[in-house]
Amino acid sequence: MNVDRGSDRLVTAARDNTREQRVAASRLVLKKARNRDDLRLLLEALGLNEKPPPGE
């Protein structure tokens, strides 16, 4: 993964994703991750590892 490319982040960060898009992205990450560190990095890059605020 090329973490120096800012254009991908800009495209994905500029809009909200639907639940279906997040589910599809999560499934792809689970399929492609080689180990737990890779999984965490991919989820973080996609913004899929964010925990809801306390009380929700």
mmCIF file of the N, C-alpha and C atoms, coordinates in Angstrom:
data_MODEL
# 
_entry.id   MODEL 
# 
loop_
_atom_site.group_PDB 
_atom_site.id 
_atom_site.type_symbol 
_atom_site.label_atom_id 
_atom_site.label_alt_id 
_atom_site.label_comp_id 
_atom_site.label_asym_id 
_atom_site.label_entity_id 
_atom_site.label_seq_id 
_atom_site.pdbx_PDB_ins_code 
_atom_site.Cartn_x 
_atom_site.Cartn_y 
_atom_site.Cartn_z 
_atom_site.occupancy 
_atom_site.B_iso_or_equiv 
_atom_site.pdbx_formal_charge 
_atom_site.auth_seq_id 
_atom_site.auth_comp_id 
_atom_site.auth_asym_id 
_atom_site.auth_atom_id 
_atom_site.pdbx_PDB_model_num 
ATOM 1   N N  . MET A 1 1  ? 0.846   -1.164  0.000  1.00 0.00 ? 1  MET A N  1 
ATOM 2   C CA . MET A 1 1  ? 0.000   0.000   0.000  1.00 0.00 ? 1  MET A CA 1 
ATOM 3   C C  . MET A 1 1  ? 0.897   1.233   0.000  1.00 0.00 ? 1  MET A C  1 
ATOM 4   N N  . ASN A 1 2  ? 0.550   2.194   -0.803 1.00 0.00 ? 2  ASN A N  1 
ATOM 5   C CA . ASN A 1 2  ? 1.318   3.433   -0.885 1.00 0.00 ? 2  ASN A CA 1 
ATOM 6   C C  . ASN A 1 2  ? 0.670   4.468   0.031  1.00 0.00 ? 2  ASN A C  1 
ATOM 7   N N  . VAL A 1 3  ? 1.229   4.627   1.229  1.00 0.00 ? 3  VAL A N  1 
ATOM 8   C CA . VAL A 1 3  ? 0.624   5.548   2.192  1.00 0.00 ? 3  VAL A CA 1 
ATOM 9   C C  . VAL A 1 3  ? 0.959   6.999   1.903  1.00 0.00 ? 3  VAL A C  1 
ATOM 10  N N  . ASP A 1 4  ? 1.850   7.254   0.951  1.00 0.00 ? 4  ASP A N  1 
ATOM 11  C CA . ASP A 1 4  ? 2.218   8.626   0.610  1.00 0.00 ? 4  ASP A CA 1 
ATOM 12  C C  . ASP A 1 4  ? 1.232   9.284   -0.347 1.00 0.00 ? 4  ASP A C  1 
ATOM 13  N N  . ARG A 1 5  ? 0.324   8.521   -0.917 1.00 0.00 ? 5  ARG A N  1 
ATOM 14  C CA . ARG A 1 5  ? -0.642  9.088   -1.865 1.00 0.00 ? 5  ARG A CA 1 
ATOM 15  C C  . ARG A 1 5  ? -1.783  9.734   -1.113 1.00 0.00 ? 5  ARG A C  1 
ATOM 16  N N  . GLY A 1 6  ? -1.886  11.031  -1.205 1.00 0.00 ? 6  GLY A N  1 
ATOM 17  C CA . GLY A 1 6  ? -2.938  11.747  -0.507 1.00 0.00 ? 6  GLY A CA 1 
ATOM 18  C C  . GLY A 1 6  ? -4.233  11.817  -1.285 1.00 0.00 ? 6  GLY A C  1 
ATOM 19  N N  . SER A 1 7  ? -4.173  11.579  -2.598 1.00 0.00 ? 7  SER A N  1 
ATOM 20  C CA . SER A 1 7  ? -5.372  11.726  -3.421 1.00 0.00 ? 7  SER A CA 1 
ATOM 21  C C  . SER A 1 7  ? -6.451  10.718  -3.038 1.00 0.00 ? 7  SER A C  1 
ATOM 22  N N  . ASP A 1 8  ? -6.073  9.485   -2.716 1.00 0.00 ? 8  ASP A N  1 
ATOM 23  C CA . ASP A 1 8  ? -7.057  8.475   -2.319 1.00 0.00 ? 8  ASP A CA 1 
ATOM 24  C C  . ASP A 1 8  ? -7.757  8.887   -1.035 1.00 0.00 ? 8  ASP A C  1 
ATOM 25  N N  . ARG A 1 9  ? -7.012  9.411   -0.103 1.00 0.00 ? 9  ARG A N  1 
ATOM 26  C CA . ARG A 1 9  ? -7.590  9.847   1.176  1.00 0.00 ? 9  ARG A CA 1 
ATOM 27  C C  . ARG A 1 9  ? -8.572  10.989  0.948  1.00 0.00 ? 9  ARG A C  1 
ATOM 28  N N  . LEU A 1 10 ? -8.217  11.914  0.080  1.00 0.00 ? 10 LEU A N  1 
ATOM 29  C CA . LEU A 1 10 ? -9.085  13.051  -0.197 1.00 0.00 ? 10 LEU A CA 1 
ATOM 30  C C  . LEU A 1 10 ? -10.412 12.590  -0.801 1.00 0.00 ? 10 LEU A C  1 
ATOM 31  N N  . VAL A 1 11 ? -10.339 11.652  -1.714 1.00 0.00 ? 11 VAL A N  1 
ATOM 32  C CA . VAL A 1 11 ? -11.553 11.162  -2.375 1.00 0.00 ? 11 VAL A CA 1 
ATOM 33  C C  . VAL A 1 11 ? -12.468 10.460  -1.382 1.00 0.00 ? 11 VAL A C  1 
ATOM 34  N N  . THR A 1 12 ? -11.904 9.642   -0.497 1.00 0.00 ? 12 THR A N  1 
ATOM 35  C CA . THR A 1 12 ? -12.742 8.891   0.433  1.00 0.00 ? 12 THR A CA 1 
ATOM 36  C C  . THR A 1 12 ? -13.154 9.706   1.645  1.00 0.00 ? 12 THR A C  1 
ATOM 37  N N  . ALA A 1 13 ? -12.359 10.690  2.036  1.00 0.00 ? 13 ALA A N  1 
ATOM 38  C CA . ALA A 1 13 ? -12.657 11.466  3.242  1.00 0.00 ? 13 ALA A CA 1 
ATOM 39  C C  . ALA A 1 13 ? -13.663 12.582  2.986  1.00 0.00 ? 13 ALA A C  1 
ATOM 40  N N  . ALA A 1 14 ? -13.876 12.947  1.742  1.00 0.00 ? 14 ALA A N  1 
ATOM 41  C CA . ALA A 1 14 ? -14.715 14.100  1.421  1.00 0.00 ? 14 ALA A CA 1 
ATOM 42  C C  . ALA A 1 14 ? -16.211 13.784  1.448  1.00 0.00 ? 14 ALA A C  1 
ATOM 43  N N  . ARG A 1 15 ? -16.585 12.513  1.640  1.00 0.00 ? 15 ARG A N  1 
ATOM 44  C CA . ARG A 1 15 ? -18.005 12.178  1.638  1.00 0.00 ? 15 ARG A CA 1 
ATOM 45  C C  . ARG A 1 15 ? -18.270 11.053  2.632  1.00 0.00 ? 15 ARG A C  1 
ATOM 46  N N  . ASP A 1 16 ? -19.513 10.956  3.054  1.00 0.00 ? 16 ASP A N  1 
ATOM 47  C CA . ASP A 1 16 ? -19.921 9.866   3.939  1.00 0.00 ? 16 ASP A CA 1 
ATOM 48  C C  . ASP A 1 16 ? -20.172 8.622   3.101  1.00 0.00 ? 16 ASP A C  1 
ATOM 49  N N  . ASN A 1 17 ? -19.848 7.477   3.675  1.00 0.00 ? 17 ASN A N  1 
ATOM 50  C CA . ASN A 1 17 ? -20.092 6.213   2.997  1.00 0.00 ? 17 ASN A CA 1 
ATOM 51  C C  . ASN A 1 17 ? -21.382 5.605   3.515  1.00 0.00 ? 17 ASN A C  1 
ATOM 52  N N  . THR A 1 18 ? -22.055 4.873   2.643  1.00 0.00 ? 18 THR A N  1 
ATOM 53  C CA . THR A 1 18 ? -23.274 4.188   3.057  1.00 0.00 ? 18 THR A CA 1 
ATOM 54  C C  . THR A 1 18 ? -22.911 2.942   3.854  1.00 0.00 ? 18 THR A C  1 
ATOM 55  N N  . ARG A 1 19 ? -23.881 2.412   4.561  1.00 0.00 ? 19 ARG A N  1 
ATOM 56  C CA . ARG A 1 19 ? -23.658 1.184   5.330  1.00 0.00 ? 19 ARG A CA 1 
ATOM 57  C C  . ARG A 1 19 ? -23.218 0.052   4.408  1.00 0.00 ? 19 ARG A C  1 
ATOM 58  N N  . GLU A 1 20 ? -23.830 -0.045  3.253  1.00 0.00 ? 20 GLU A N  1 
ATOM 59  C CA . GLU A 1 20 ? -23.487 -1.098  2.297  1.00 0.00 ? 20 GLU A CA 1 
ATOM 60  C C  . GLU A 1 20 ? -22.042 -0.970  1.826  1.00 0.00 ? 20 GLU A C  1 
ATOM 61  N N  . GLN A 1 21 ? -21.583 0.258   1.600  1.00 0.00 ? 21 GLN A N  1 
ATOM 62  C CA . GLN A 1 21 ? -20.202 0.474   1.176  1.00 0.00 ? 21 GLN A CA 1 
ATOM 63  C C  . GLN A 1 21 ? -19.230 0.081   2.287  1.00 0.00 ? 21 GLN A C  1 
ATOM 64  N N  . ARG A 1 22 ? -19.563 0.408   3.534  1.00 0.00 ? 22 ARG A N  1 
ATOM 65  C CA . ARG A 1 22 ? -18.695 0.045   4.656  1.00 0.00 ? 22 ARG A CA 1 
ATOM 66  C C  . ARG A 1 22 ? -18.631 -1.469  4.831  1.00 0.00 ? 22 ARG A C  1 
ATOM 67  N N  . VAL A 1 23 ? -19.766 -2.141  4.675  1.00 0.00 ? 23 VAL A N  1 
ATOM 68  C CA . VAL A 1 23 ? -19.797 -3.601  4.787  1.00 0.00 ? 23 VAL A CA 1 
ATOM 69  C C  . VAL A 1 23 ? -18.951 -4.230  3.687  1.00 0.00 ? 23 VAL A C  1 
ATOM 70  N N  . ALA A 1 24 ? -19.101 -3.757  2.461  1.00 0.00 ? 24 ALA A N  1 
ATOM 71  C CA . ALA A 1 24 ? -18.321 -4.292  1.339  1.00 0.00 ? 24 ALA A CA 1 
ATOM 72  C C  . ALA A 1 24 ? -16.831 -4.050  1.554  1.00 0.00 ? 24 ALA A C  1 
ATOM 73  N N  . ALA A 1 25 ? -16.470 -2.867  2.027  1.00 0.00 ? 25 ALA A N  1 
ATOM 74  C CA . ALA A 1 25 ? -15.062 -2.554  2.278  1.00 0.00 ? 25 ALA A CA 1 
ATOM 75  C C  . ALA A 1 25 ? -14.509 -3.435  3.393  1.00 0.00 ? 25 ALA A C  1 
ATOM 76  N N  . SER A 1 26 ? -15.286 -3.648  4.438  1.00 0.00 ? 26 SER A N  1 
ATOM 77  C CA . SER A 1 26 ? -14.846 -4.499  5.548  1.00 0.00 ? 26 SER A CA 1 
ATOM 78  C C  . SER A 1 26 ? -14.613 -5.927  5.080  1.00 0.00 ? 26 SER A C  1 
ATOM 79  N N  . ARG A 1 27 ? -15.502 -6.434  4.263  1.00 0.00 ? 27 ARG A N  1 
ATOM 80  C CA . ARG A 1 27 ? -15.339 -7.803  3.743  1.00 0.00 ? 27 ARG A CA 1 
ATOM 81  C C  . ARG A 1 27 ? -14.093 -7.922  2.875  1.00 0.00 ? 27 ARG A C  1 
ATOM 82  N N  . LEU A 1 28 ? -13.844 -6.907  2.055  1.00 0.00 ? 28 LEU A N  1 
ATOM 83  C CA . LEU A 1 28 ? -12.654 -6.925  1.208  1.00 0.00 ? 28 LEU A CA 1 
ATOM 84  C C  . LEU A 1 28 ? -11.388 -6.882  2.056  1.00 0.00 ? 28 LEU A C  1 
ATOM 85  N N  . VAL A 1 29 ? -11.392 -6.051  3.090  1.00 0.00 ? 29 VAL A N  1 
ATOM 86  C CA . VAL A 1 29 ? -10.232 -5.964  3.982  1.00 0.00 ? 29 VAL A CA 1 
ATOM 87  C C  . VAL A 1 29 ? -9.987  -7.306  4.658  1.00 0.00 ? 29 VAL A C  1 
ATOM 88  N N  . LEU A 1 30 ? -11.037 -7.937  5.161  1.00 0.00 ? 30 LEU A N  1 
ATOM 89  C CA . LEU A 1 30 ? -10.879 -9.240  5.811  1.00 0.00 ? 30 LEU A CA 1 
ATOM 90  C C  . LEU A 1 30 ? -10.339 -10.286 4.845  1.00 0.00 ? 30 LEU A C  1 
ATOM 91  N N  . LYS A 1 31 ? -10.721 -10.179 3.589  1.00 0.00 ? 31 LYS A N  1 
ATOM 92  C CA . LYS A 1 31 ? -10.266 -11.131 2.576  1.00 0.00 ? 31 LYS A CA 1 
ATOM 93  C C  . LYS A 1 31 ? -8.799  -10.909 2.208  1.00 0.00 ? 31 LYS A C  1 
ATOM 94  N N  . LYS A 1 32 ? -8.366  -9.637  2.153  1.00 0.00 ? 32 LYS A N  1 
ATOM 95  C CA . LYS A 1 32 ? -7.029  -9.306  1.661  1.00 0.00 ? 32 LYS A CA 1 
ATOM 96  C C  . LYS A 1 32 ? -5.956  -9.210  2.744  1.00 0.00 ? 32 LYS A C  1 
ATOM 97  N N  . ALA A 1 33 ? -6.344  -8.989  3.993  1.00 0.00 ? 33 ALA A N  1 
ATOM 98  C CA . ALA A 1 33 ? -5.359  -8.815  5.064  1.00 0.00 ? 33 ALA A CA 1 
ATOM 99  C C  . ALA A 1 33 ? -4.553  -10.097 5.260  1.00 0.00 ? 33 ALA A C  1 
ATOM 100 N N  . ARG A 1 34 ? -3.238  -9.943  5.392  1.00 0.00 ? 34 ARG A N  1 
ATOM 101 C CA . ARG A 1 34 ? -2.356  -11.100 5.557  1.00 0.00 ? 34 ARG A CA 1 
ATOM 102 C C  . ARG A 1 34 ? -2.139  -11.462 7.022  1.00 0.00 ? 34 ARG A C  1 
ATOM 103 N N  . ASN A 1 35 ? -2.257  -10.472 7.911  1.00 0.00 ? 35 ASN A N  1 
ATOM 104 C CA . ASN A 1 35 ? -2.074  -10.702 9.340  1.00 0.00 ? 35 ASN A CA 1 
ATOM 105 C C  . ASN A 1 35 ? -2.820  -9.610  10.106 1.00 0.00 ? 35 ASN A C  1 
ATOM 106 N N  . ARG A 1 36 ? -2.781  -9.673  11.429 1.00 0.00 ? 36 ARG A N  1 
ATOM 107 C CA . ARG A 1 36 ? -3.542  -8.705  12.241 1.00 0.00 ? 36 ARG A CA 1 
ATOM 108 C C  . ARG A 1 36 ? -3.055  -7.272  12.056 1.00 0.00 ? 36 ARG A C  1 
ATOM 109 N N  . ASP A 1 37 ? -1.741  -7.085  11.944 1.00 0.00 ? 37 ASP A N  1 
ATOM 110 C CA . ASP A 1 37 ? -1.218  -5.730  11.737 1.00 0.00 ? 37 ASP A CA 1 
ATOM 111 C C  . ASP A 1 37 ? -1.690  -5.168  10.403 1.00 0.00 ? 37 ASP A C  1 
ATOM 112 N N  . ASP A 1 38 ? -1.664  -5.999  9.381  1.00 0.00 ? 38 ASP A N  1 
ATOM 113 C CA . ASP A 1 38 ? -2.146  -5.597  8.058  1.00 0.00 ? 38 ASP A CA 1 
ATOM 114 C C  . ASP A 1 38 ? -3.636  -5.251  8.128  1.00 0.00 ? 38 ASP A C  1 
ATOM 115 N N  . LEU A 1 39 ? -4.389  -6.069  8.838  1.00 0.00 ? 39 LEU A N  1 
ATOM 116 C CA . LEU A 1 39 ? -5.825  -5.834  9.008  1.00 0.00 ? 39 LEU A CA 1 
ATOM 117 C C  . LEU A 1 39 ? -6.076  -4.489  9.692  1.00 0.00 ? 39 LEU A C  1 
ATOM 118 N N  . ARG A 1 40 ? -5.355  -4.225  10.784 1.00 0.00 ? 40 ARG A N  1 
ATOM 119 C CA . ARG A 1 40 ? -5.528  -2.950  11.494 1.00 0.00 ? 40 ARG A CA 1 
ATOM 120 C C  . ARG A 1 40 ? -5.179  -1.765  10.607 1.00 0.00 ? 40 ARG A C  1 
ATOM 121 N N  . LEU A 1 41 ? -4.086  -1.870  9.852  1.00 0.00 ? 41 LEU A N  1 
ATOM 122 C CA . LEU A 1 41 ? -3.664  -0.784  8.966  1.00 0.00 ? 41 LEU A CA 1 
ATOM 123 C C  . LEU A 1 41 ? -4.717  -0.511  7.893  1.00 0.00 ? 41 LEU A C  1 
ATOM 124 N N  . LEU A 1 42 ? -5.236  -1.564  7.279  1.00 0.00 ? 42 LEU A N  1 
ATOM 125 C CA . LEU A 1 42 ? -6.254  -1.395  6.246  1.00 0.00 ? 42 LEU A CA 1 
ATOM 126 C C  . LEU A 1 42 ? -7.540  -0.798  6.809  1.00 0.00 ? 42 LEU A C  1 
ATOM 127 N N  . LEU A 1 43 ? -7.973  -1.292  7.953  1.00 0.00 ? 43 LEU A N  1 
ATOM 128 C CA . LEU A 1 43 ? -9.193  -0.750  8.569  1.00 0.00 ? 43 LEU A CA 1 
ATOM 129 C C  . LEU A 1 43 ? -9.018  0.714   8.954  1.00 0.00 ? 43 LEU A C  1 
ATOM 130 N N  . GLU A 1 44 ? -7.841  1.048   9.476  1.00 0.00 ? 44 GLU A N  1 
ATOM 131 C CA . GLU A 1 44 ? -7.571  2.441   9.847  1.00 0.00 ? 44 GLU A CA 1 
ATOM 132 C C  . GLU A 1 44 ? -7.549  3.337   8.613  1.00 0.00 ? 44 GLU A C  1 
ATOM 133 N N  . ALA A 1 45 ? -6.921  2.873   7.544  1.00 0.00 ? 45 ALA A N  1 
ATOM 134 C CA . ALA A 1 45 ? -6.841  3.667   6.315  1.00 0.00 ? 45 ALA A CA 1 
ATOM 135 C C  . ALA A 1 45 ? -8.225  3.940   5.733  1.00 0.00 ? 45 ALA A C  1 
ATOM 136 N N  . LEU A 1 46 ? -9.123  2.989   5.892  1.00 0.00 ? 46 LEU A N  1 
ATOM 137 C CA . LEU A 1 46 ? -10.481 3.146   5.366  1.00 0.00 ? 46 LEU A CA 1 
ATOM 138 C C  . LEU A 1 46 ? -11.434 3.800   6.366  1.00 0.00 ? 46 LEU A C  1 
ATOM 139 N N  . GLY A 1 47 ? -10.950 4.040   7.573  1.00 0.00 ? 47 GLY A N  1 
ATOM 140 C CA . GLY A 1 47 ? -11.810 4.648   8.587  1.00 0.00 ? 47 GLY A CA 1 
ATOM 141 C C  . GLY A 1 47 ? -12.875 3.704   9.105  1.00 0.00 ? 47 GLY A C  1 
ATOM 142 N N  . LEU A 1 48 ? -12.602 2.415   9.042  1.00 0.00 ? 48 LEU A N  1 
ATOM 143 C CA . LEU A 1 48 ? -13.594 1.419   9.451  1.00 0.00 ? 48 LEU A CA 1 
ATOM 144 C C  . LEU A 1 48 ? -13.381 0.916   10.874 1.00 0.00 ? 48 LEU A C  1 
ATOM 145 N N  . ASN A 1 49 ? -12.336 1.371   11.540 1.00 0.00 ? 49 ASN A N  1 
ATOM 146 C CA . ASN A 1 49 ? -12.062 0.883   12.887 1.00 0.00 ? 49 ASN A CA 1 
ATOM 147 C C  . ASN A 1 49 ? -12.462 1.878   13.964 1.00 0.00 ? 49 ASN A C  1 
ATOM 148 N N  . GLU A 1 50 ? -13.166 2.926   13.583 1.00 0.00 ? 50 GLU A N  1 
ATOM 149 C CA . GLU A 1 50 ? -13.566 3.940   14.548 1.00 0.00 ? 50 GLU A CA 1 
ATOM 150 C C  . GLU A 1 50 ? -14.654 3.399   15.460 1.00 0.00 ? 50 GLU A C  1 
ATOM 151 N N  . LYS A 1 51 ? -14.460 3.607   16.760 1.00 0.00 ? 51 LYS A N  1 
ATOM 152 C CA . LYS A 1 51 ? -15.451 3.161   17.731 1.00 0.00 ? 51 LYS A CA 1 
ATOM 153 C C  . LYS A 1 51 ? -16.455 4.284   17.959 1.00 0.00 ? 51 LYS A C  1 
ATOM 154 N N  . PRO A 1 52 ? -17.713 3.936   18.180 1.00 0.00 ? 52 PRO A N  1 
ATOM 155 C CA . PRO A 1 52 ? -18.710 4.982   18.457 1.00 0.00 ? 52 PRO A CA 1 
ATOM 156 C C  . PRO A 1 52 ? -18.405 5.653   19.791 1.00 0.00 ? 52 PRO A C  1 
ATOM 157 N N  . PRO A 1 53 ? -18.787 6.907   19.951 1.00 0.00 ? 53 PRO A N  1 
ATOM 158 C CA . PRO A 1 53 ? -18.575 7.595   21.229 1.00 0.00 ? 53 PRO A CA 1 
ATOM 159 C C  . PRO A 1 53 ? -19.296 6.871   22.361 1.00 0.00 ? 53 PRO A C  1 
ATOM 160 N N  . PRO A 1 54 ? -18.781 6.986   23.598 1.00 0.00 ? 54 PRO A N  1 
ATOM 161 C CA . PRO A 1 54 ? -19.442 6.327   24.734 1.00 0.00 ? 54 PRO A CA 1 
ATOM 162 C C  . PRO A 1 54 ? -20.900 6.770   24.857 1.00 0.00 ? 54 PRO A C  1 
ATOM 163 N N  . GLY A 1 55 ? -21.752 5.829   25.183 1.00 0.00 ? 55 GLY A N  1 
ATOM 164 C CA . GLY A 1 55 ? -23.166 6.136   25.353 1.00 0.00 ? 55 GLY A CA 1 
ATOM 165 C C  . GLY A 1 55 ? -24.008 5.872   24.126 1.00 0.00 ? 55 GLY A C  1 
ATOM 166 N N  . GLU A 1 56 ? -23.395 5.475   23.034 1.00 0.00 ? 56 GLU A N  1 
ATOM 167 C CA . GLU A 1 56 ? -24.182 5.178   21.819 1.00 0.00 ? 56 GLU A CA 1 
ATOM 168 C C  . GLU A 1 56 ? -24.322 3.698   21.641 1.00 0.00 ? 56 GLU A C  1 
# 
